[in-house]
């Protein structure tokens, strides 16, 4: 991999900093980044302006959620799309089972290809909308990236979370304004108070905003 990805389009990210951050997962993550760069635009997974910024805007942004996730158990990524953050999570949490929930057939085909290509045996692709799986399984954590406003995201996600588990999602910096409109559905689904945290990765790369919501015990 080049030490600098596409000149001034992306912050300087050295191979050393990436290998230090990702550790044993780095070769898998690098291959995933290469596949996204080579095929992401062609297959309608990312826009043309995103291609030069695969690492900071997509891979590292997705990786920011991983420290908040369990090392084992079941994790679901809803609206997985290109596999962000689900594929990154699977590579960095090899002891967990990761469901990639995605309704579009062509994206499911991509996700299945990637899981095979990267030898990520802990991935299972689930074609369909998140609400179609309510009652089908319960997860230790459910995550997502750029899927919906928080009130809708709570309706989609919390029914998939076991009591005591967490909804842990990547959101924009203005997510605080989405909390109040989500309170009614949070009460109905027994979601705890949303915790909004900054999630850093590599120095020099913009931090990511993560929202954590515990599904309270006794929730069914």
Secondary structure as GFF3:
##gff-version 3
##sequence-region A 1 220
A	DSSP	three_ten_helix	7	9	.	.	.	ID=ss1
A	DSSP	alpha_helix	15	22	.	.	.	ID=ss2
A	DSSP	three_ten_helix	23	25	.	.	.	ID=ss3
A	DSSP	alpha_helix	26	39	.	.	.	ID=ss4
A	DSSP	three_ten_helix	48	53	.	.	.	ID=ss5
A	DSSP	pi_helix	54	59	.	.	.	ID=ss6
A	DSSP	alpha_helix	60	63	.	.	.	ID=ss7
A	DSSP	three_ten_helix	66	68	.	.	.	ID=ss8
A	DSSP	beta_strand	73	78	.	.	.	ID=ss9
A	DSSP	alpha_helix	86	92	.	.	.	ID=ss10
A	DSSP	beta_strand	96	102	.	.	.	ID=ss11
A	DSSP	alpha_helix	105	117	.	.	.	ID=ss12
A	DSSP	beta_strand	123	127	.	.	.	ID=ss13
A	DSSP	three_ten_helix	130	133	.	.	.	ID=ss14
A	DSSP	beta_strand	139	143	.	.	.	ID=ss15
A	DSSP	alpha_helix	150	157	.	.	.	ID=ss16
A	DSSP	three_ten_helix	158	160	.	.	.	ID=ss17
A	DSSP	beta_strand	161	171	.	.	.	ID=ss18
A	DSSP	alpha_helix	176	188	.	.	.	ID=ss19
A	DSSP	beta_strand	195	199	.	.	.	ID=ss20
A	DSSP	beta_strand	208	214	.	.	.	ID=ss21
###
